[in-house]
Amino acid sequence: MEVIDERLKQIIKKSFTNAEDSEVSTTSLKASLICPIGKSRLATPCQGEHCTHVQCMDVVTVLGLIIHCPTAKCPLCDKPVKTTTIYIDALFKQIPTAAPEAVTDVTFSMDGSWSYTGKEKNTGGKSVGKSDSN
């Protein structure tokens, strides 16, 4: 399974570019750290080759879905997913380990950088995290 470096950043930038043509302006994109299929925290975030959404799914859950249904489709965009067309996203892969366990959502900026706002489990206080934008 291939790890893709810039794919998600391209999807993020394209989402903002498409929004420029609209009357409604997009200033950020949200994604969940919870797999939309398995409902557990993402361990290894992946997407199908034809997916154009920011949200990732957990690779183990997706592989299980494909094994049980060889004609499986992405539950988010309804595009086909196969074992040969699933990619692990390098950008999204960093996030679940960098963000505290209590954080369930992240926000992406136009340049592909990400941040989270959430409550820390132990302190109950607010915490804000950010990625380095390159």
N, CA, C and O atoms as a GROMACS GRO file, in nm:
protein
  536
    1MET      N    1   0.085  -0.118   0.000
    1MET     CA    2   0.000   0.000   0.000
    1MET      C    3   0.090   0.124   0.000
    1MET      O    4   0.182   0.136   0.081
    2GLU      N    5   0.062   0.212  -0.088
    2GLU     CA    6   0.146   0.329  -0.108
    2GLU      C    7   0.109   0.442  -0.011
    2GLU      O    8  -0.008   0.463   0.019
    3VAL      N    9   0.211   0.512   0.036
    3VAL     CA   10   0.190   0.630   0.119
    3VAL      C   11   0.207   0.753   0.030
    3VAL      O   12   0.311   0.769  -0.035
    4ILE      N   13   0.106   0.837   0.026
    4ILE     CA   14   0.106   0.954  -0.061
    4ILE      C   15   0.130   1.078   0.024
    4ILE      O   16   0.066   1.097   0.128
    5ASP      N   17   0.222   1.163  -0.021
    5ASP     CA   18   0.262   1.280   0.055
    5ASP      C   19   0.176   1.404   0.030
    5ASP      O   20   0.128   1.464   0.126
    6GLU      N   21   0.157   1.443  -0.091
    6GLU     CA   22   0.095   1.571  -0.122
    6GLU      C   23  -0.052   1.563  -0.164
    6GLU      O   24  -0.114   1.666  -0.190
    7ARG      N   25  -0.108   1.444  -0.170
    7ARG     CA   26  -0.244   1.428  -0.222
    7ARG      C   27  -0.348   1.507  -0.143
    7ARG      O   28  -0.429   1.580  -0.202
    8LEU      N   29  -0.347   1.494  -0.012
    8LEU     CA   30  -0.446   1.565   0.070
    8LEU      C   31  -0.428   1.716   0.059
    8LEU      O   32  -0.527   1.790   0.054
    9LYS      N   33  -0.304   1.762   0.056
    9LYS     CA   34  -0.281   1.907   0.041
    9LYS      C   35  -0.341   1.956  -0.091
    9LYS      O   36  -0.396   2.066  -0.097
   10GLN      N   37  -0.329   1.876  -0.196
   10GLN     CA   38  -0.387   1.914  -0.325
   10GLN      C   39  -0.539   1.920  -0.317
   10GLN      O   40  -0.601   2.010  -0.373
   11ILE      N   41  -0.599   1.823  -0.248
   11ILE     CA   42  -0.745   1.823  -0.231
   11ILE      C   43  -0.789   1.945  -0.152
   11ILE      O   44  -0.888   2.009  -0.186
   12ILE      N   45  -0.715   1.978  -0.047
   12ILE     CA   46  -0.747   2.096   0.035
   12ILE      C   47  -0.738   2.223  -0.049
   12ILE      O   48  -0.831   2.304  -0.048
   13LYS      N   49  -0.628   2.240  -0.121
   13LYS     CA   50  -0.610   2.360  -0.204
   13LYS      C   51  -0.719   2.369  -0.311
   13LYS      O   52  -0.770   2.477  -0.338
   14LYS      N   53  -0.754   2.255  -0.371
   14LYS     CA   54  -0.859   2.255  -0.473
   14LYS      C   55  -0.994   2.293  -0.413
   14LYS      O   56  -1.072   2.364  -0.476
   15SER      N   57  -1.021   2.248  -0.291
   15SER     CA   58  -1.146   2.284  -0.225
   15SER      C   59  -1.157   2.434  -0.205
   15SER      O   60  -1.264   2.493  -0.223
   16PHE      N   61  -1.046   2.497  -0.167
   16PHE     CA   62  -1.047   2.642  -0.149
   16PHE      C   63  -1.056   2.713  -0.283
   16PHE      O   64  -1.123   2.816  -0.293
   17THR      N   65  -0.991   2.661  -0.386
   17THR     CA   66  -0.996   2.722  -0.519
   17THR      C   67  -1.137   2.714  -0.575
   17THR      O   68  -1.186   2.812  -0.632
   18ASN      N   69  -1.202   2.599  -0.560
   18ASN     CA   70  -1.340   2.585  -0.606
   18ASN      C   71  -1.433   2.679  -0.532
   18ASN      O   72  -1.531   2.727  -0.588
   19ALA      N   73  -1.404   2.707  -0.406
   19ALA     CA   74  -1.487   2.796  -0.325
   19ALA      C   75  -1.476   2.940  -0.373
   19ALA      O   76  -1.569   3.019  -0.353
   20GLU      N   77  -1.364   2.976  -0.436
   20GLU     CA   78  -1.347   3.113  -0.485
   20GLU      C   79  -1.448   3.145  -0.595
   20GLU      O   80  -1.486   3.261  -0.611
   21ASP      N   81  -1.492   3.043  -0.669
   21ASP     CA   82  -1.590   3.063  -0.776
   21ASP      C   83  -1.732   3.071  -0.722
   21ASP      O   84  -1.825   3.099  -0.798
   22SER      N   85  -1.748   3.046  -0.596
   22SER     CA   86  -1.880   3.043  -0.534
   22SER      C   87  -1.908   3.175  -0.462
   22SER      O   88  -1.817   3.252  -0.433
   23GLU      N   89  -2.035   3.198  -0.434
   23GLU     CA   90  -2.073   3.316  -0.357
   23GLU      C   91  -2.045   3.297  -0.209
   23GLU      O   92  -2.037   3.394  -0.134
   24VAL      N   93  -2.029   3.173  -0.167
   24VAL     CA   94  -2.000   3.141  -0.028
   24VAL      C   95  -1.850   3.115  -0.016
   24VAL      O   96  -1.795   3.036  -0.093
   25SER      N   97  -1.785   3.179   0.078
   25SER     CA   98  -1.641   3.166   0.094
   25SER      C   99  -1.607   3.060   0.199
   25SER      O  100  -1.665   3.057   0.307
   26THR      N  101  -1.510   2.974   0.165
   26THR     CA  102  -1.462   2.872   0.258
   26THR      C  103  -1.334   2.923   0.322
   26THR      O  104  -1.241   2.960   0.251
   27THR      N  105  -1.329   2.925   0.454
   27THR     CA  106  -1.209   2.972   0.523
   27THR      C  107  -1.132   2.858   0.588
   27THR      O  108  -1.015   2.873   0.622
   28SER      N  109  -1.198   2.743   0.605
   28SER     CA  110  -1.131   2.628   0.664
   28SER      C  111  -1.212   2.502   0.630
   28SER      O  112  -1.329   2.509   0.593
   29LEU      N  113  -1.146   2.389   0.644
   29LEU     CA  114  -1.211   2.260   0.621
   29LEU      C  115  -1.195   2.175   0.746
   29LEU      O  116  -1.085   2.166   0.801
   30LYS      N  117  -1.302   2.113   0.792
   30LYS     CA  118  -1.295   2.028   0.910
   30LYS      C  119  -1.291   1.881   0.869
   30LYS      O  120  -1.350   1.841   0.769
   31ALA      N  121  -1.221   1.803   0.949
   31ALA     CA  122  -1.218   1.658   0.931
   31ALA      C  123  -1.217   1.593   1.068
   31ALA      O  124  -1.166   1.649   1.165
   32SER      N  125  -1.273   1.476   1.074
   32SER     CA  126  -1.281   1.402   1.200
   32SER      C  127  -1.165   1.304   1.212
   32SER      O  128  -1.118   1.250   1.111
   33LEU      N  129  -1.119   1.282   1.334
   33LEU     CA  130  -1.018   1.180   1.360
   33LEU      C  131  -1.084   1.046   1.391
   33LEU      O  132  -1.017   0.950   1.428
   34ILE      N  133  -1.215   1.040   1.375
   34ILE     CA  134  -1.292   0.919   1.397
   34ILE      C  135  -1.329   0.861   1.260
   34ILE      O  136  -1.382   0.932   1.175
   35CYS      N  137  -1.300   0.733   1.239
   35CYS     CA  138  -1.331   0.668   1.112
   35CYS      C  139  -1.483   0.668   1.091
   35CYS      O  140  -1.557   0.624   1.180
   36PRO      N  141  -1.530   0.716   0.976
   36PRO     CA  142  -1.675   0.720   0.952
   36PRO      C  143  -1.738   0.581   0.937
   36PRO      O  144  -1.860   0.567   0.945
   37ILE      N  145  -1.656   0.479   0.914
   37ILE     CA  146  -1.709   0.343   0.901
   37ILE      C  147  -1.705   0.270   1.035
   37ILE      O  148  -1.807   0.223   1.084
   38GLY      N  149  -1.586   0.262   1.094
   38GLY     CA  150  -1.566   0.185   1.217
   38GLY      C  151  -1.597   0.261   1.345
   38GLY      O  152  -1.607   0.200   1.452
   39LYS      N  153  -1.612   0.392   1.335
   39LYS     CA  154  -1.646   0.478   1.450
   39LYS      C  155  -1.541   0.475   1.561
   39LYS      O  156  -1.573   0.503   1.677
   40SER      N  157  -1.416   0.442   1.526
   40SER     CA  158  -1.308   0.448   1.624
   40SER      C  159  -1.202   0.544   1.572
   40SER      O  160  -1.202   0.581   1.454
   41ARG      N  161  -1.112   0.585   1.661
   41ARG     CA  162  -1.008   0.681   1.622
   41ARG      C  163  -0.920   0.624   1.512
   41ARG      O  164  -0.883   0.506   1.515
   42LEU      N  165  -0.887   0.708   1.415
   42LEU     CA  166  -0.805   0.665   1.302
   42LEU      C  167  -0.666   0.623   1.351
   42LEU      O  168  -0.601   0.696   1.425
   43ALA      N  169  -0.623   0.505   1.309
   43ALA     CA  170  -0.487   0.459   1.338
   43ALA      C  171  -0.400   0.480   1.215
   43ALA      O  172  -0.290   0.535   1.224
   44THR      N  173  -0.450   0.436   1.100
   44THR     CA  174  -0.380   0.455   0.973
   44THR      C  175  -0.479   0.512   0.873
   44THR      O  176  -0.554   0.438   0.809
   45PRO      N  177  -0.481   0.644   0.858
   45PRO     CA  178  -0.579   0.711   0.771
   45PRO      C  179  -0.553   0.682   0.623
   45PRO      O  180  -0.439   0.689   0.576
   46CYS      N  181  -0.659   0.651   0.552
   46CYS     CA  182  -0.645   0.625   0.409
   46CYS      C  183  -0.763   0.683   0.333
   46CYS      O  184  -0.864   0.723   0.391
   47GLN      N  185  -0.747   0.687   0.201
   47GLN     CA  186  -0.854   0.729   0.110
   47GLN      C  187  -0.845   0.645  -0.015
   47GLN      O  188  -0.741   0.585  -0.044
   48GLY      N  189  -0.953   0.641  -0.088
   48GLY     CA  190  -0.952   0.575  -0.218
   48GLY      C  191  -0.890   0.668  -0.321
   48GLY      O  192  -0.890   0.790  -0.305
   49GLU      N  193  -0.838   0.609  -0.426
   49GLU     CA  194  -0.772   0.685  -0.532
   49GLU      C  195  -0.863   0.791  -0.594
   49GLU      O  196  -0.816   0.898  -0.633
   50HIS      N  197  -0.992   0.762  -0.603
   50HIS     CA  198  -1.085   0.854  -0.670
   50HIS      C  199  -1.156   0.949  -0.574
   50HIS      O  200  -1.232   1.035  -0.618
   51CYS      N  201  -1.132   0.935  -0.444
   51CYS     CA  202  -1.196   1.022  -0.345
   51CYS      C  203  -1.141   1.164  -0.357
   51CYS      O  204  -1.022   1.184  -0.381
   52THR      N  205  -1.229   1.262  -0.340
   52THR     CA  206  -1.186   1.402  -0.346
   52THR      C  207  -1.225   1.478  -0.220
   52THR      O  208  -1.226   1.602  -0.219
   53HIS      N  209  -1.256   1.406  -0.113
   53HIS     CA  210  -1.293   1.468   0.014
   53HIS      C  211  -1.172   1.468   0.108
   53HIS      O  212  -1.077   1.393   0.087
   54VAL      N  213  -1.176   1.550   0.209
   54VAL     CA  214  -1.068   1.562   0.306
   54VAL      C  215  -1.071   1.448   0.408
   54VAL      O  216  -0.966   1.402   0.452
   55GLN      N  217  -1.188   1.404   0.444
   55GLN     CA  218  -1.204   1.301   0.547
   55GLN      C  219  -1.136   1.171   0.507
   55GLN      O  220  -1.150   1.125   0.393
   56CYS      N  221  -1.063   1.111   0.600
   56CYS     CA  222  -1.000   0.981   0.578
   56CYS      C  223  -1.076   0.873   0.655
   56CYS      O  224  -1.157   0.902   0.743
   57MET      N  225  -1.047   0.749   0.620
   57MET     CA  226  -1.103   0.632   0.688
   57MET      C  227  -0.987   0.548   0.738
   57MET      O  228  -0.874   0.565   0.691
   58ASP      N  229  -1.012   0.459   0.831
   58ASP     CA  230  -0.904   0.374   0.881
   58ASP      C  231  -0.881   0.259   0.784
   58ASP      O  232  -0.975   0.193   0.741
   59VAL      N  233  -0.754   0.235   0.750
   59VAL     CA  234  -0.721   0.136   0.647
   59VAL      C  235  -0.767  -0.005   0.684
   59VAL      O  236  -0.813  -0.078   0.597
   60VAL      N  237  -0.758  -0.044   0.810
   60VAL     CA  238  -0.801  -0.178   0.851
   60VAL      C  239  -0.951  -0.194   0.829
   60VAL      O  240  -0.996  -0.299   0.783
   61THR      N  241  -1.027  -0.093   0.862
   61THR     CA  242  -1.172  -0.097   0.843
   61THR      C  243  -1.208  -0.103   0.695
   61THR      O  244  -1.296  -0.179   0.655
   62VAL      N  245  -1.139  -0.023   0.613
   62VAL     CA  246  -1.166  -0.021   0.470
   62VAL      C  247  -1.131  -0.156   0.407
   62VAL      O  248  -1.206  -0.208   0.325
   63LEU      N  249  -1.017  -0.212   0.445
   63LEU     CA  250  -0.979  -0.343   0.392
   63LEU      C  251  -1.081  -0.450   0.430
   63LEU      O  252  -1.113  -0.537   0.348
   64GLY      N  253  -1.132  -0.445   0.552
   64GLY     CA  254  -1.236  -0.537   0.594
   64GLY      C  255  -1.362  -0.521   0.510
   64GLY      O  256  -1.427  -0.619   0.475
   65LEU      N  257  -1.396  -0.399   0.479
   65LEU     CA  258  -1.513  -0.369   0.396
   65LEU      C  259  -1.494  -0.428   0.256
   65LEU      O  260  -1.586  -0.488   0.201
   66ILE      N  261  -1.376  -0.411   0.200
   66ILE     CA  262  -1.348  -0.459   0.065
   66ILE      C  263  -1.348  -0.612   0.060
   66ILE      O  264  -1.396  -0.672  -0.036
   67ILE      N  265  -1.294  -0.675   0.163
   67ILE     CA  266  -1.291  -0.822   0.168
   67ILE      C  267  -1.433  -0.879   0.166
   67ILE      O  268  -1.460  -0.978   0.100
   68HIS      N  269  -1.523  -0.814   0.241
   68HIS     CA  270  -1.661  -0.863   0.248
   68HIS      C  271  -1.745  -0.820   0.127
   68HIS      O  272  -1.847  -0.882   0.097
   69CYS      N  273  -1.701  -0.716   0.059
   69CYS     CA  274  -1.777  -0.666  -0.056
   69CYS      C  275  -1.678  -0.616  -0.161
   69CYS      O  276  -1.639  -0.499  -0.158
   70PRO      N  277  -1.637  -0.701  -0.254
   70PRO     CA  278  -1.536  -0.663  -0.353
   70PRO      C  279  -1.575  -0.543  -0.440
   70PRO      O  280  -1.487  -0.480  -0.499
   71THR      N  281  -1.703  -0.512  -0.448
   71THR     CA  282  -1.746  -0.395  -0.526
   71THR      C  283  -1.775  -0.277  -0.433
   71THR      O  284  -1.861  -0.193  -0.463
   72ALA      N  285  -1.703  -0.270  -0.321
   72ALA     CA  286  -1.727  -0.167  -0.220
   72ALA      C  287  -1.708  -0.027  -0.276
   72ALA      O  288  -1.629  -0.004  -0.367
   73LYS      N  289  -1.783   0.064  -0.219
   73LYS     CA  290  -1.773   0.206  -0.256
   73LYS      C  291  -1.744   0.286  -0.130
   73LYS      O  292  -1.782   0.247  -0.020
   74CYS      N  293  -1.678   0.398  -0.148
   74CYS     CA  294  -1.650   0.487  -0.036
   74CYS      C  295  -1.782   0.532   0.026
   74CYS      O  296  -1.870   0.577  -0.047
   75PRO      N  297  -1.796   0.520   0.157
   75PRO     CA  298  -1.922   0.562   0.221
   75PRO      C  299  -1.943   0.713   0.220
   75PRO      O  300  -2.054   0.760   0.248
   76LEU      N  301  -1.840   0.789   0.188
   76LEU     CA  302  -1.852   0.935   0.188
   76LEU      C  303  -1.885   0.992   0.050
   76LEU      O  304  -1.961   1.088   0.039
   77CYS      N  305  -1.827   0.932  -0.056
   77CYS     CA  306  -1.846   0.990  -0.190
   77CYS      C  307  -1.900   0.889  -0.291
   77CYS      O  308  -1.925   0.925  -0.406
   78ASP      N  309  -1.919   0.766  -0.250
   78ASP     CA  310  -1.978   0.661  -0.333
   78ASP      C  311  -1.892   0.623  -0.454
   78ASP      O  312  -1.942   0.566  -0.551
   79LYS      N  313  -1.762   0.654  -0.449
   79LYS     CA  314  -1.672   0.614  -0.556
   79LYS      C  315  -1.611   0.479  -0.520
   79LYS      O  316  -1.596   0.448  -0.402
   80PRO      N  317  -1.576   0.397  -0.621
   80PRO     CA  318  -1.524   0.263  -0.593
   80PRO      C  319  -1.392   0.265  -0.515
   80PRO      O  320  -1.307   0.351  -0.539
   81VAL      N  321  -1.377   0.171  -0.422
   81VAL     CA  322  -1.251   0.153  -0.349
   81VAL      C  323  -1.209   0.008  -0.363
   81VAL      O  324  -1.289  -0.084  -0.344
   82LYS      N  325  -1.082  -0.012  -0.395
   82LYS     CA  326  -1.026  -0.147  -0.411
   82LYS      C  327  -0.895  -0.151  -0.336
   82LYS      O  328  -0.835  -0.047  -0.307
   83THR      N  329  -0.850  -0.271  -0.304
   83THR     CA  330  -0.723  -0.284  -0.231
   83THR      C  331  -0.607  -0.223  -0.309
   83THR      O  332  -0.509  -0.178  -0.249
   84THR      N  333  -0.616  -0.222  -0.440
   84THR     CA  334  -0.508  -0.167  -0.523
   84THR      C  335  -0.516  -0.016  -0.541
   84THR      O  336  -0.424   0.045  -0.596
   85THR      N  337  -0.625   0.045  -0.495
   85THR     CA  338  -0.640   0.190  -0.515
   85THR      C  339  -0.661   0.266  -0.384
   85THR      O  340  -0.716   0.376  -0.383
   86ILE      N  341  -0.614   0.207  -0.274
   86ILE     CA  342  -0.621   0.275  -0.144
   86ILE      C  343  -0.484   0.333  -0.114
   86ILE      O  344  -0.382   0.267  -0.132
   87TYR      N  345  -0.483   0.455  -0.066
   87TYR     CA  346  -0.358   0.522  -0.033
   87TYR      C  347  -0.360   0.568   0.112
   87TYR      O  348  -0.460   0.619   0.161
   88ILE      N  349  -0.249   0.550   0.178
   88ILE     CA  350  -0.233   0.603   0.314
   88ILE      C  351  -0.186   0.746   0.298
   88ILE      O  352  -0.091   0.774   0.225
   89ASP      N  353  -0.253   0.837   0.366
   89ASP     CA  354  -0.219   0.978   0.352
   89ASP      C  355  -0.115   1.019   0.455
   89ASP      O  356  -0.140   1.011   0.575
   90ALA      N  357   0.001   1.065   0.408
   90ALA     CA  358   0.112   1.100   0.496
   90ALA      C  359   0.078   1.218   0.586
   90ALA      O  360   0.116   1.219   0.703
   91LEU      N  361   0.009   1.318   0.533
   91LEU     CA  362  -0.028   1.436   0.614
   91LEU      C  363  -0.124   1.396   0.725
   91LEU      O  364  -0.101   1.427   0.841
   92PHE      N  365  -0.231   1.328   0.689
   92PHE     CA  366  -0.333   1.291   0.787
   92PHE      C  367  -0.277   1.188   0.886
   92PHE      O  368  -0.323   1.183   1.001
   93LYS      N  369  -0.181   1.108   0.844
   93LYS     CA  370  -0.124   1.004   0.931
   93LYS      C  371  -0.055   1.065   1.054
   93LYS      O  372  -0.052   1.002   1.160
   94GLN      N  373   0.000   1.184   1.041
   94GLN     CA  374   0.069   1.252   1.152
   94GLN      C  375  -0.028   1.299   1.261
   94GLN      O  376   0.008   1.307   1.378
   95ILE      N  377  -0.148   1.330   1.222
   95ILE     CA  378  -0.241   1.400   1.310
   95ILE      C  379  -0.287   1.318   1.432
   95ILE      O  380  -0.280   1.369   1.543
   96PRO      N  381  -0.334   1.194   1.415
   96PRO     CA  382  -0.382   1.121   1.534
   96PRO      C  383  -0.276   1.102   1.642
   96PRO      O  384  -0.309   1.095   1.760
   97THR      N  385  -0.149   1.093   1.603
   97THR     CA  386  -0.045   1.078   1.705
   97THR      C  387  -0.003   1.212   1.763
   97THR      O  388   0.041   1.219   1.878
   98ALA      N  389  -0.016   1.320   1.686
   98ALA     CA  390   0.022   1.453   1.734
   98ALA      C  391  -0.085   1.517   1.821
   98ALA      O  392  -0.054   1.593   1.913
   99ALA      N  393  -0.211   1.488   1.793
   99ALA     CA  394  -0.322   1.547   1.868
   99ALA      C  395  -0.353   1.459   1.990
   99ALA      O  396  -0.348   1.337   1.981
  100PRO      N  397  -0.386   1.521   2.102
  100PRO     CA  398  -0.423   1.443   2.221
  100PRO      C  399  -0.542   1.352   2.193
  100PRO      O  400  -0.624   1.379   2.105
  101GLU      N  401  -0.551   1.246   2.266
  101GLU     CA  402  -0.656   1.145   2.248
  101GLU      C  403  -0.797   1.206   2.256
  101GLU      O  404  -0.889   1.156   2.190
  102ALA      N  405  -0.815   1.309   2.335
  102ALA     CA  406  -0.947   1.370   2.352
  102ALA      C  407  -0.992   1.449   2.230
  102ALA      O  408  -1.111   1.478   2.216
  103VAL      N  409  -0.900   1.485   2.141
  103VAL     CA  410  -0.933   1.563   2.023
  103VAL      C  411  -0.995   1.472   1.918
  103VAL      O  412  -0.940   1.366   1.886
  104THR      N  413  -1.110   1.513   1.865
  104THR     CA  414  -1.179   1.431   1.765
  104THR      C  415  -1.188   1.498   1.629
  104THR      O  416  -1.220   1.431   1.530
  105ASP      N  417  -1.162   1.628   1.621
  105ASP     CA  418  -1.173   1.700   1.494
  105ASP      C  419  -1.052   1.789   1.473
  105ASP      O  420  -0.992   1.840   1.568
  106VAL      N  421  -1.016   1.807   1.345
  106VAL     CA  422  -0.910   1.900   1.308
  106VAL      C  423  -0.962   1.994   1.202
  106VAL      O  424  -1.059   1.963   1.132
  107THR      N  425  -0.897   2.108   1.189
  107THR     CA  426  -0.933   2.207   1.089
  107THR      C  427  -0.812   2.231   1.000
  107THR      O  428  -0.702   2.256   1.049
  108PHE      N  429  -0.834   2.223   0.869
  108PHE     CA  430  -0.728   2.247   0.773
  108PHE      C  431  -0.739   2.388   0.718
  108PHE      O  432  -0.849   2.437   0.692
  109SER      N  433  -0.625   2.453   0.700
  109SER     CA  434  -0.617   2.584   0.636
  109SER      C  435  -0.583   2.566   0.489
  109SER      O  436  -0.551   2.455   0.445
  110MET      N  437  -0.589   2.674   0.416
  110MET     CA  438  -0.566   2.670   0.272
  110MET      C  439  -0.429   2.612   0.234
  110MET      O  440  -0.417   2.547   0.130
  111ASP      N  441  -0.327   2.634   0.316
  111ASP     CA  442  -0.193   2.587   0.283
  111ASP      C  443  -0.170   2.442   0.323
  111ASP      O  444  -0.060   2.389   0.304
  112GLY      N  445  -0.271   2.376   0.378
  112GLY     CA  446  -0.257   2.237   0.418
  112GLY      C  447  -0.216   2.220   0.563
  112GLY      O  448  -0.209   2.108   0.612
  113SER      N  449  -0.190   2.331   0.632
  113SER     CA  450  -0.158   2.319   0.775
  113SER      C  451  -0.288   2.285   0.849
  113SER      O  452  -0.397   2.307   0.797
  114TRP      N  453  -0.275   2.231   0.968
  114TRP     CA  454  -0.393   2.190   1.044
  114TRP      C  455  -0.381   2.235   1.188
  114TRP      O  456  -0.272   2.262   1.239
  115SER      N  457  -0.496   2.242   1.253
  115SER     CA  458  -0.499   2.279   1.395
  115SER      C  459  -0.617   2.207   1.459
  115SER      O  460  -0.706   2.156   1.391
  116TYR      N  461  -0.616   2.205   1.591
  116TYR     CA  462  -0.728   2.148   1.665
  116TYR      C  463  -0.754   2.235   1.787
  116TYR      O  464  -0.666   2.304   1.837
  117THR      N  465  -0.875   2.230   1.832
  117THR     CA  466  -0.912   2.293   1.958
  117THR      C  467  -0.994   2.189   2.032
  117THR      O  468  -1.092   2.137   1.980
  118GLY      N  469  -0.954   2.160   2.153
  118GLY     CA  470  -1.027   2.060   2.229
  118GLY      C  471  -0.994   2.066   2.375
  118GLY      O  472  -0.904   2.139   2.417
  119LYS      N  473  -1.066   1.991   2.452
  119LYS     CA  474  -1.040   1.986   2.595
  119LYS      C  475  -0.944   1.873   2.626
  119LYS      O  476  -0.958   1.762   2.575
  120GLU      N  477  -0.847   1.902   2.708
  120GLU     CA  478  -0.753   1.799   2.751
  120GLU      C  479  -0.824   1.707   2.848
  120GLU      O  480  -0.903   1.753   2.931
  121LYS      N  481  -0.800   1.578   2.840
  121LYS     CA  482  -0.865   1.481   2.929
  121LYS      C  483  -0.831   1.506   3.076
  121LYS      O  484  -0.920   1.508   3.161
  122ASN      N  485  -0.703   1.523   3.105
  122ASN     CA  486  -0.660   1.531   3.244
  122ASN      C  487  -0.688   1.665   3.310
  122ASN      O  488  -0.724   1.670   3.428
  123THR      N  489  -0.672   1.774   3.235
  123THR     CA  490  -0.682   1.906   3.299
  123THR      C  491  -0.820   1.966   3.285
  123THR      O  492  -0.859   2.051   3.366
  124GLY      N  493  -0.896   1.923   3.184
  124GLY     CA  494  -1.027   1.983   3.161
  124GLY      C  495  -1.018   2.121   3.101
  124GLY      O  496  -1.120   2.186   3.078
  125GLY      N  497  -0.895   2.169   3.074
  125GLY     CA  498  -0.878   2.302   3.017
  125GLY      C  499  -0.873   2.299   2.866
  125GLY      O  500  -0.873   2.192   2.806
  126LYS      N  501  -0.869   2.415   2.806
  126LYS     CA  502  -0.864   2.426   2.660
  126LYS      C  503  -0.720   2.411   2.613
  126LYS      O  504  -0.626   2.455   2.679
  127SER      N  505  -0.705   2.350   2.498
  127SER     CA  506  -0.575   2.333   2.438
  127SER      C  507  -0.586   2.358   2.290
  127SER      O  508  -0.684   2.315   2.228
  128VAL      N  509  -0.491   2.424   2.232
  128VAL     CA  510  -0.489   2.448   2.088
  128VAL      C  511  -0.360   2.394   2.033
  128VAL      O  512  -0.252   2.426   2.083
  129GLY      N  513  -0.370   2.313   1.930
  129GLY     CA  514  -0.251   2.257   1.866
  129GLY      C  515  -0.245   2.298   1.722
  129GLY      O  516  -0.348   2.327   1.662
  130LYS      N  517  -0.125   2.302   1.666
  130LYS     CA  518  -0.106   2.341   1.527
  130LYS      C  519   0.003   2.259   1.465
  130LYS      O  520   0.093   2.210   1.533
  131SER      N  521  -0.006   2.245   1.334
  131SER     CA  522   0.102   2.180   1.260
  131SER      C  523   0.196   2.286   1.209
  131SER      O  524   0.164   2.405   1.208
  132ASP      N  525   0.313   2.242   1.167
  132ASP     CA  526   0.404   2.333   1.098
  132ASP      C  527   0.360   2.338   0.954
  132ASP      O  528   0.344   2.233   0.891
  133SER      N  529   0.342   2.456   0.898
  133SER     CA  530   0.308   2.464   0.757
  133SER      C  531   0.438   2.475   0.678
  133SER      O  532   0.525   2.556   0.710
  134ASN      N  533   0.449   2.391   0.575
  134ASN     CA  534   0.570   2.394   0.493
  134ASN      C  535   0.536   2.446   0.359
  134ASN      O  536   0.624   2.457   0.273
   0.00000   0.00000   0.00000
